[in-house]
Structure formats: C-alpha cells, structure tokens
Amino acid sequence: MKKLNLLILDDNELHRKGISKLLIDNPLVEVIRDSESIDTSIEILENQDINVLIIDSHVNGSESNSFIKKVQRIQPDLKIIVLTNELKVTTVLKMVKAGVSSFLLKNTSLDELVHAIELVNSEESYFPKEISSIIFRDLADPVPKASSYNNDQVSLTIREKEILEYISKEFTNKEIASKLFISHRTVDTHRRNLLIKLDVRNTAGLVRYYYSNTK
C-alpha cells in the first residue's frame, strides 16, 4: 500500500502533537505535517500533496465547514477525518454533507483512527455506530420519495440495486465483492457510478437515497 502524507489541524498543541507522535511510526504513514491554524493549513495544502487531513471539528473557535469546502477546491482528492469532543447533530450533518469521509470522537483508540485512515484512503467512509446512527436517521434534505427505484430520472441496473442495498447495510467494498462473486475493482466502479447517477457525494448520501426510496 502506498504510504500517505497526513496533515493534522488542531489549535490545541497537545492534541495535534499527540496524534502525530502516535502515528509517525505507523508503516502506513510517509509524512505528517501539523498546523494550529486554518491559514497555515491552506498554505501547506497549496504547496504539498496531502492524502488525508485530520481536523478538529472546531478550529480557532469556529466551525470548520467553510474551510473543508475550500480545501476540497485546492485538493479535490483529499480525504477528511474530523475529530470531535461532542456529538452535536447539526455539526455532524453539516460536515457529512460538506464531504467529510470520517467523523470520530476524540477519545477514539489508535486502532480505530488507523482503521479510519485506511478506509478513507480506499475511497470508503467510516463512522462509528454512535455517529452513523445520527447520519442515517437525521440527514438533512432527504431525497424525494420514489417508488421502489421507479424514478423516471434515475434508472439503476439490477447489479447497482444489489450493491446499493449492501452499502446501506454498511458492507465494505471487499465484503460486497465477496457476496456477489465479483472483483473489488468492479464494486469500486459501481459505487462511483451510483454516486454520479444519484447525484450524492458520499456513502451517507447513498444510504439516505436507499432508505428514502425503498420504504
């Protein structure tokens, strides 16, 4: 697996240095940069390829949604993991809609953080159960109700419907490939096609579509 360049943004020096120290010797990691401010982080992103950004949900006293949108324009392939001390529903929903790939509590274990990094780097999303329940139940702006996929504007193949159902049940791409006896790459392609067809940005959007159109 290709080694990754990470950027940690947190205005609390103890937090960001602590995460850096925990991750620096991991074989998954090539370079770790850390920053205490949005401006410094933007400068780093403009001058260095970063694979994964780990960011505190509140930076310099304000919610970081606008920053997330800005860095995605700078590096469209950037994967973003948000760390938080609190489960504030509106914050979680806004950041997921902004394109965040993972949302973790700050008391998460090192193993879970590494697992999240591995998944988001593989084009997956990762949300622990206490957060995914919020996302899948309460995501704002639900997709309009259709009748069991019989939407004139969206036509899904039988295979796409199967994969969408497995995604809604939180199966990974590798698990779906095993269930359907197809390659992991084929599942990747179908997932990308679903994102385009359904005009959603991430796994949470696919799950929201599934439950909005099959209930």
KEKE-3310 file (N, C-alpha, C; in steps of 0.2 Angstrom, whole numbers, plus 5000, padded with zeros to 4 digits):
npx = (5004:5003:5012:5006:5003:5000:4990:4988:4976:4974:4970:4974:4989:4994:4985:4987:5000:5001:4993:5001:5013:5008:5005:5017:5026:5019:5018:5010:5011:5019:5023:5020:5012:5009:4997:4992:4983:4970:4974:4988:4987:4980:4991:5000:4993:4992:5005:5010:5007:4993:4986:4977:4968:4967:4956:4951:4934:4931:4939:4950:4940:4929:4916:4922:4917:4917:4930:4933:4926:4934:4947:4944:4943:4956:4963:4955:4955:4957:4956:4945:4946:4936:4938:4930:4924:4911:4895:4886:4872:4869:4881:4888:4880:4881:4894:4896:4888:4896:4906:4915:4924:4926:4921:4925:4925:4935:4940:4943:4951:4968:4969:4957:4957:4968:4962:4951:4958:4964:4952:4946:4956:4955:4944:4932:4920:4920:4911:4909:4897:4889:4889:4886:4872:4866:4869:4862:4849:4845:4849:4849:4838:4831:4831:4819:4804:4803:4796:4801:4813:4808:4810:4808:4819:4830:4838:4842:4853:4850:4861:4867:4857:4858:4871:4869:4860:4868:4878:4870:4868:4880:4891:4908:4917:4925:4919:4906:4910:4914:4902:4895:4902:4911:4924:4934:4937:4927:4916:4920:4919:4905:4901:4906:4899:4886:4886:4887:4876:4865:4868:4875:4887:4894:4895:4885:4876:4872:4866:4856:4848:4844:4836:4826:4820:4815:4806)
npy = (4994:5011:5024:5037:5054:5065:5078:5086:5096:5106:5117:5115:5112:5101:5090:5089:5086:5075:5066:5066:5060:5047:5042:5043:5032:5023:5011:5014:5027:5041:5055:5067:5082:5096:5108:5123:5132:5138:5146:5143:5129:5129:5135:5125:5115:5120:5119:5106:5089:5081:5067:5063:5073:5077:5084:5095:5097:5110:5124:5136:5142:5142:5134:5122:5121:5129:5130:5116:5115:5124:5118:5107:5112:5115:5103:5091:5077:5075:5067:5068:5068:5070:5075:5075:5082:5081:5076:5084:5086:5094:5099:5087:5083:5094:5093:5081:5082:5091:5084:5076:5062:5054:5053:5055:5052:5061:5053:5041:5026:5022:5012:5012:5025:5023:5013:5020:5029:5020:5016:5028:5031:5022:5025:5023:5027:5030:5029:5028:5018:5026:5038:5036:5032:5044:5051:5042:5043:5056:5064:5079:5087:5076:5064:5066:5056:5041:5027:5012:5013:5016:5028:5041:5049:5042:5028:5012:4998:4981:4975:4987:4990:4980:4981:4994:4991:4983:4992:5001:4993:4994:4986:4984:4988:4977:4966:4967:4963:4950:4944:4945:4939:4945:4956:4967:4979:4980:4983:4995:5003:5002:5008:5022:5025:5025:5036:5046:5044:5046:5058:5061:5064:5055:5040:5041:5048:5039:5029:5036:5039:5026:5022:5032:5028:5016:5013)
npz = (5000:4996:5004:5015:5015:5029:5036:5051:5058:5072:5085:5097:5104:5112:5108:5094:5092:5100:5092:5081:5086:5089:5077:5069:5068:5061:5048:5038:5036:5028:5028:5041:5043:5054:5060:5067:5063:5052:5041:5040:5037:5024:5017:5017:5010:4998:4993:4995:4992:5000:5007:5017:5028:5045:5056:5069:5075:5078:5074:5079:5086:5078:5068:5056:5043:5031:5029:5025:5013:5006:5006:4998:4986:4983:4984:4977:4979:4992:5007:5022:5039:5053:5070:5086:5101:5105:5102:5092:5083:5072:5068:5065:5054:5045:5041:5036:5024:5018:5013:5021:5025:5036:5054:5070:5087:5099:5109:5103:5099:5095:5086:5080:5074:5064:5057:5051:5043:5034:5028:5022:5013:5004:4997:5005:5017:5035:5049:5067:5076:5085:5079:5065:5067:5069:5057:5047:5051:5053:5042:5034:5022:5014:5001:4988:4989:4980:4970:4974:4967:4954:4947:4936:4933:4937:4933:4938:4937:4939:4946:4951:4960:4969:4975:4980:4990:4999:5002:5010:5021:5027:5022:5017:5002:4999:5006:4999:4986:4989:4993:4981:4972:4963:4957:4968:4962:4952:4961:4966:4954:4952:4963:4961:4950:4955:4964:4955:4947:4956:4961:4973:4986:4994:5005:5015:5008:4998:5006:5012:5001:4997:5008:5008:4996:4996:5006)
capx = (5000:5006:5012:5002:5005:4995:4990:4984:4975:4971:4973:4977:4996:4994:4981:4989:5007:5000:4991:5007:5018:5005:5005:5023:5030:5015:5020:5005:5012:5026:5025:5015:5013:5003:4996:4987:4978:4967:4979:4994:4985:4979:4997:5003:4989:4994:5012:5011:5001:4991:4981:4972:4968:4963:4954:4946:4928:4931:4946:4951:4934:4923:4915:4926:4914:4919:4937:4933:4924:4939:4952:4942:4944:4963:4965:4949:4955:4959:4951:4945:4943:4935:4938:4926:4923:4904:4890:4882:4869:4869:4888:4889:4876:4884:4901:4895:4886:4901:4910:4919:4924:4925:4919:4927:4926:4942:4943:4944:4958:4973:4967:4951:4960:4971:4957:4948:4963:4965:4946:4945:4961:4952:4938:4927:4919:4920:4908:4907:4890:4886:4889:4882:4865:4864:4869:4857:4842:4843:4852:4845:4837:4831:4830:4812:4802:4802:4793:4805:4818:4805:4810:4809:4825:4836:4837:4848:4853:4849:4868:4868:4852:4861:4876:4866:4857:4874:4881:4865:4869:4887:4896:4913:4918:4928:4913:4901:4913:4914:4895:4892:4907:4914:4930:4934:4938:4920:4912:4923:4916:4898:4900:4907:4893:4880:4887:4886:4869:4861:4870:4877:4894:4897:4891:4880:4871:4869:4862:4850:4844:4841:4830:4821:4816:4813:4802)
capy = (5000:5017:5027:5043:5061:5067:5084:5087:5103:5107:5123:5113:5109:5094:5086:5088:5083:5068:5062:5065:5055:5040:5039:5044:5026:5018:5009:5017:5035:5043:5061:5070:5089:5098:5115:5126:5137:5137:5149:5139:5123:5131:5136:5118:5111:5123:5118:5099:5084:5078:5062:5063:5078:5076:5091:5096:5100:5117:5127:5144:5145:5142:5128:5122:5119:5133:5128:5110:5116:5127:5114:5102:5115:5115:5096:5088:5070:5075:5063:5072:5064:5075:5073:5080:5080:5081:5074:5089:5083:5099:5099:5081:5083:5099:5091:5075:5085:5095:5079:5073:5055:5050:5058:5051:5055:5062:5048:5035:5022:5022:5006:5014:5030:5020:5009:5025:5032:5015:5016:5034:5031:5017:5028:5021:5031:5027:5032:5023:5017:5032:5044:5033:5032:5051:5052:5039:5044:5063:5068:5085:5087:5070:5063:5065:5049:5037:5021:5007:5014:5018:5035:5042:5052:5038:5021:5008:4991:4976:4975:4993:4990:4975:4985:4999:4988:4981:4998:5003:4989:4995:4982:4987:4986:4970:4962:4966:4959:4943:4942:4945:4935:4950:4959:4973:4984:4981:4986:5002:5006:5003:5014:5028:5026:5026:5042:5050:5044:5048:5065:5062:5065:5050:5034:5043:5050:5033:5026:5041:5038:5019:5022:5036:5026:5009:5012)
capz = (5000:4995:5011:5015:5018:5033:5039:5057:5060:5078:5088:5103:5103:5115:5104:5087:5093:5102:5087:5077:5089:5089:5070:5065:5066:5058:5041:5033:5035:5025:5031:5045:5044:5058:5059:5073:5061:5045:5036:5039:5033:5017:5014:5016:5005:4991:4991:4996:4991:5006:5006:5022:5033:5051:5058:5074:5072:5079:5074:5081:5089:5074:5065:5050:5036:5026:5027:5022:5006:5002:5004:4993:4979:4982:4983:4976:4981:4999:5012:5028:5045:5058:5077:5090:5108:5107:5096:5090:5077:5067:5066:5061:5047:5040:5039:5031:5018:5015:5010:5026:5024:5043:5059:5076:5094:5101:5114:5099:5100:5089:5081:5076:5070:5059:5053:5048:5038:5029:5024:5018:5008:4999:4995:5009:5023:5041:5055:5072:5077:5088:5074:5059:5069:5068:5050:5043:5054:5053:5037:5031:5014:5011:4994:4987:4989:4974:4971:4973:4961:4948:4947:4929:4932:4939:4931:4941:4935:4945:4950:4955:4966:4974:4978:4984:4996:5003:5005:5015:5027:5030:5020:5014:4995:4999:5008:4994:4981:4991:4992:4974:4967:4958:4959:4972:4957:4949:4966:4966:4948:4953:4968:4958:4945:4959:4966:4949:4945:4961:4962:4980:4987:4999:5007:5018:5003:4995:5011:5013:4995:4998:5013:5005:4990:4997:5012)
cpx = (5004:5006:5009:5005:4999:4996:4985:4983:4971:4974:4976:4983:4996:4991:4985:4996:5006:4998:4997:5012:5015:5006:5012:5026:5025:5017:5016:5007:5019:5028:5019:5017:5007:5003:4991:4982:4976:4972:4985:4993:4984:4986:5001:5000:4990:5000:5014:5005:5000:4986:4976:4973:4964:4962:4950:4940:4927:4938:4946:4944:4928:4922:4919:4923:4916:4926:4937:4931:4930:4945:4951:4943:4951:4965:4958:4949:4957:4954:4951:4942:4942:4935:4934:4926:4916:4900:4885:4879:4870:4876:4890:4886:4879:4890:4901:4893:4891:4906:4915:4919:4924:4924:4920:4927:4933:4945:4943:4951:4962:4971:4962:4953:4963:4967:4953:4952:4964:4958:4945:4950:4959:4945:4931:4926:4919:4917:4907:4899:4886:4885:4885:4874:4862:4863:4863:4850:4840:4846:4847:4844:4836:4829:4822:4810:4801:4799:4797:4809:4814:4804:4812:4816:4831:4834:4843:4847:4852:4856:4869:4863:4855:4866:4874:4863:4863:4877:4876:4866:4876:4892:4901:4913:4920:4923:4908:4904:4913:4907:4892:4897:4910:4920:4929:4934:4931:4916:4914:4919:4909:4897:4901:4901:4887:4880:4885:4878:4864:4863:4871:4884:4898:4893:4885:4874:4868:4864:4855:4845:4840:4835:4825:4817:4814:4808:4795)
cpy = (5006:5021:5034:5049:5063:5074:5084:5094:5103:5113:5121:5109:5102:5089:5084:5084:5076:5064:5060:5059:5048:5037:5039:5037:5021:5017:5012:5024:5036:5050:5064:5078:5091:5106:5117:5131:5135:5140:5145:5132:5124:5132:5129:5114:5114:5121:5110:5095:5081:5073:5062:5069:5076:5082:5091:5099:5107:5120:5134:5146:5145:5135:5128:5120:5123:5131:5121:5111:5120:5122:5108:5105:5115:5108:5092:5080:5069:5071:5067:5068:5070:5072:5078:5077:5079:5079:5079:5088:5088:5099:5093:5081:5088:5096:5085:5077:5089:5090:5076:5065:5051:5055:5054:5056:5056:5057:5041:5032:5023:5018:5009:5020:5028:5016:5015:5028:5027:5015:5022:5034:5026:5019:5025:5027:5027:5031:5027:5023:5023:5038:5042:5033:5039:5053:5049:5040:5051:5067:5073:5084:5080:5069:5062:5057:5046:5031:5015:5007:5016:5025:5037:5045:5048:5031:5017:5001:4987:4975:4981:4993:4985:4978:4990:4997:4986:4987:5001:4999:4989:4990:4986:4984:4978:4965:4961:4962:4951:4940:4941:4941:4939:4953:4966:4979:4986:4984:4993:5006:5007:5008:5021:5030:5028:5034:5047:5050:5047:5055:5066:5062:5059:5044:5036:5045:5044:5030:5030:5040:5031:5019:5026:5033:5019:5007:5014)
cpz = (5000:5002:5010:5018:5022:5035:5045:5058:5067:5082:5095:5102:5106:5111:5097:5088:5096:5097:5082:5080:5089:5082:5066:5063:5063:5050:5036:5031:5032:5028:5035:5045:5050:5058:5065:5070:5054:5040:5034:5035:5026:5013:5012:5011:4998:4989:4992:4995:4998:5005:5011:5027:5039:5055:5064:5072:5073:5079:5075:5083:5084:5070:5058:5044:5030:5024:5024:5015:5002:5001:4999:4986:4978:4980:4983:4979:4988:5003:5018:5033:5050:5065:5081:5097:5110:5100:5095:5084:5071:5064:5062:5054:5042:5037:5034:5024:5014:5012:5015:5025:5031:5048:5066:5082:5096:5106:5110:5101:5094:5084:5077:5071:5063:5054:5048:5042:5033:5025:5019:5012:5003:4997:4998:5014:5029:5047:5060:5073:5080:5084:5068:5061:5068:5061:5046:5045:5052:5047:5034:5024:5012:5004:4993:4986:4982:4975:4969:4967:4955:4947:4939:4928:4933:4937:4934:4938:4941:4949:4954:4961:4971:4978:4983:4991:5001:5006:5011:5022:5030:5028:5016:5006:4995:5001:5002:4988:4982:4990:4985:4969:4962:4961:4964:4967:4954:4954:4966:4960:4949:4958:4965:4954:4949:4962:4961:4947:4950:4964:4970:4981:4991:5001:5010:5013:5000:5000:5012:5007:4995:5002:5011:5000:4990:5003:5010)
residu = (MET:LYS:LYS:LEU:ASN:LEU:LEU:ILE:LEU:ASP:ASP:ASN:GLU:LEU:HIS:ARG:LYS:GLY:ILE:SER:LYS:LEU:LEU:ILE:ASP:ASN:PRO:LEU:VAL:GLU:VAL:ILE:ARG:ASP:SER:GLU:SER:ILE:ASP:THR:SER:ILE:GLU:ILE:LEU:GLU:ASN:GLN:ASP:ILE:ASN:VAL:LEU:ILE:ILE:ASP:SER:HIS:VAL:ASN:GLY:SER:GLU:SER:ASN:SER:PHE:ILE:LYS:LYS:VAL:GLN:ARG:ILE:GLN:PRO:ASP:LEU:LYS:ILE:ILE:VAL:LEU:THR:ASN:GLU:LEU:LYS:VAL:THR:THR:VAL:LEU:LYS:MET:VAL:LYS:ALA:GLY:VAL:SER:SER:PHE:LEU:LEU:LYS:ASN:THR:SER:LEU:ASP:GLU:LEU:VAL:HIS:ALA:ILE:GLU:LEU:VAL:ASN:SER:GLU:GLU:SER:TYR:PHE:PRO:LYS:GLU:ILE:SER:SER:ILE:ILE:PHE:ARG:ASP:LEU:ALA:ASP:PRO:VAL:PRO:LYS:ALA:SER:SER:TYR:ASN:ASN:ASP:GLN:VAL:SER:LEU:THR:ILE:ARG:GLU:LYS:GLU:ILE:LEU:GLU:TYR:ILE:SER:LYS:GLU:PHE:THR:ASN:LYS:GLU:ILE:ALA:SER:LYS:LEU:PHE:ILE:SER:HIS:ARG:THR:VAL:ASP:THR:HIS:ARG:ARG:ASN:LEU:LEU:ILE:LYS:LEU:ASP:VAL:ARG:ASN:THR:ALA:GLY:LEU:VAL:ARG:TYR:TYR:TYR:SER:ASN:THR:LYS)
# end
